[in-house]
Amino acid sequence: DIEQDEAKAIRHLQAAAVEGDALARGLIGSFEHYSENYILALQHFMIAAKLGHQPALSNIKKMFTNGHATKADYAEALRGHQSAVEEMR
């Protein structure tokens, strides 16, 4: 059953996200964005970006361009992403 598999996949992603998996956060953000839950999508993308996930930062930039995030949101994500990248060096 596809719906059951999707629900199971979401549960696994959520568990990984809680453990700090940036990719899982980004995927949940993408799912929320696709579902037009822009506030939740932004929250997940923001966390992922601050963990150094480049695609999440790009998604926040797109959300800003499309009016679903503010300039301040993008600036915060950019600062957090840069900080995470610096820490990884």
Rosetta blueprint (number, residue, H / E / L):
1 D L
2 I H
3 E H
4 Q H
5 D H
6 E H
7 A H
8 K H
9 A H
10 I H
11 R H
12 H H
13 L H
14 Q H
15 A H
16 A H
17 A H
18 V H
19 E L
20 G L
21 D L
22 A H
23 L H
24 A H
25 R H
26 G H
27 L H
28 I H
29 G H
30 S H
31 F H
32 E H
33 H H
34 Y H
35 S L
36 E L
37 N L
38 Y H
39 I H
40 L H
41 A H
42 L H
43 Q H
44 H H
45 F H
46 M H
47 I H
48 A H
49 A H
50 K H
51 L L
52 G L
53 H L
54 Q H
55 P H
56 A H
57 L H
58 S H
59 N H
60 I H
61 K H
62 K H
63 M H
64 F H
65 T H
66 N L
67 G L
68 H L
69 A L
70 T L
71 K H
72 A H
73 D H
74 Y H
75 A H
76 E H
77 A H
78 L H
79 R H
80 G H
81 H H
82 Q H
83 S H
84 A H
85 V H
86 E H
87 E H
88 M H
89 R L
